[in-house]
Amino acid sequence: MRDFVITVLAVAVAGVLAGPLWSLAAPRPPYVVTGQGPLLADPSTQALIAADGWFAVITGAFGLVCGAVGHAVSRSGRPVPVVLGLAAGGTLAAYLALLVGQAVNLGAASVTASGASATLVAGPLELTARGVLYAWPTLAAGVFFGLEAVAGYRDSPLRRPFGGDDPYAPRSSYDISDT
């Protein structure tokens, strides 16, 4: 249980760090200020999609790093609590990155020139595709399982089915046991 809790907390701290990075990288959609309040200036703006894409890229990169670090740390202990902690912590971290990124609002406004009667302002940072919240835990667990499969195969006794002596392996011409 201790390994699970430590993994979740460590990954959650990384989520707090990923939020400002997303806020810096993602563009803000332009809004026009009207008498009824702010309205999206261009409904076909790519800024909304770009914010989702940047969130997926940043949290996905964090997930890859967390999966590799989690695997390296768990090699001496029990891997099951660590991989479960990566999945749970990655979900929590992605949600924290979303909250922190929306709260800090650090990025530059991508607002084009406005006319004399309209004032354009940068809108808030939002996540429209909620499915990208699963990039972090999916990639963290995927990297962990991939590295575990490679390490498990390398250390497996199934690679040496005859106890290390393979009677079907090609013999070297320098093998003195043939004499």
N, C-alpha and C positions, 0 to 999 in steps of 0.2 A: 504494500500500500504506500510505503514511503517513496519508492521510485516513481509511482504513478503521480503522487501529489507534487513531488519536486519537478517532474517533467511538465505537468500542467502549468505550474506557476512560472517556470522558466520560459515556456513558450508564450504565456500570456504577457510577460514583460516585453518580449519581442514584438508582440502585437501593439503595445503602446508605442514602441519605437517606429513601427511601420506606418502608423496613422499620419504623422507629420510628413513622412516621405510621400505618401499618396497625395496629401494636400498640396505639397509643392509641385508635384508632377502633373496633376490633372488640371485640365482647363476648365474655366467656369463658363456656363452658358450665359449669353447676354439677355437681359430683361429690359423691357421698356417701361418707364414709369408713366402711368396714366392716372386719370381721375379715379378710377376704380381700384387702383393698386398696381403692383408690378405684374406684367404679363410677359411670357416668353416671346422674345423679339422674333426669333426664327424657329418655328416648330420643327423644321428639318435640320436643325443644327447638329453637327457631329460632336459637339462638346459633351453631350450626355453619354454618347457611346464611348468616347475617349476616356471619360472618367471611369467607366466600368472596365475598360481595357487596362488602364493604368493600375487599377485596384487589383485585377487578376495578375498582372505581371509582377507587381511588388509583393503581393502576398504569396504568389507562387514561388518567387525566388526565396522568400523567407521560409517557405515550406520545404524547399529543396535543401536549404542549409540546415534547418532543424532536423530533417530526416537523416542527413549524413552525420550530424553531431550526435543525435540520439543513438544511432547505430554504433558509433565509435565508443560512446560512453557505456552502452549496454553490453559490450563484448565480454566484460569481466563479470557481469551480473546476470540478472534475469531479463530477457528481452520483452516478454509479454506485457509487463506493466509499463514499460517505456513506450512501446508502440501504441498501447491504449492511451497513454498520456499524450502522445503526439497527436492522436486523432481528436481527443477531447480538448486538449490545449490548443490545437490548431483552429478548431471551431470557435473557441473562446477568443483566441488572438485575432482572428479575422473580424469578429464582431467588435472587439475593442479598437482595432485599427479603423473600422468604419466610424465608430463614435468619436474617437480622437481626431481623425481626419476631418470630420465635419465640424468639430468644435474649434479647432485651431485656425482653419481657413487661411492658410499661408500662401497659396498659389497666386500667380499673376492673373489678372482679369484679361480674358480674350474678348474684348469689346471693340467692335468696329465703330467707325465714325457715325455719328447720329445727325439727323437733320436739325433744323432750327426749332422745330416744335416737339421733338422727341428727345428724351434723355435716356441713354442706355447705361445700365449698371450691370456689374457682374453678379450673377446669381449665386445661390448657395451650392456647395458641393454635395451632390446626391449620388446614390447608387441606385440605378434603375433596374439592373439585372441582378436579382438577389442570388442567383445561382453561383456567381463568382465568389461568394462567401465560402464555398467549399473547395476552392483552389488550394488553400493552405493545408487543411487536414488531408486532402486526397494526395497531394504531392509528397507531404511529409511521410505518410504511411507507405506510399508507393516506393519512395527511395529507400526507406527502411527495409521493406520486403525484398526489393531488388538486391540491395547489398547483403542482406541475410541469405538470399538464395545463392549468391556467388560465394560467400564465405562458407555456407553450409555444404555446397558442392565440393569446394576445395578441401574441406576437412572431412568429408564423408568417407566412411570405409567402403561404400559402394563403388568408389573410384578404383579401389584395389580389391576386386572380388576374390582373389586367390591369396589374401593375406600379404600383399605386397609383392609376391612373386607371380608374375604373369607368364605362364608357360607358352603363350601364343605371341608374346612380344618378340620383335626381331632381335636376334642376338648380334652382338658386336663381333667383329672379326678378331678382336683382341681378347675375347673371353677364354680364359684358360681352363674352364671347367669342361670344355669339349674334349680334352685330351685324355 
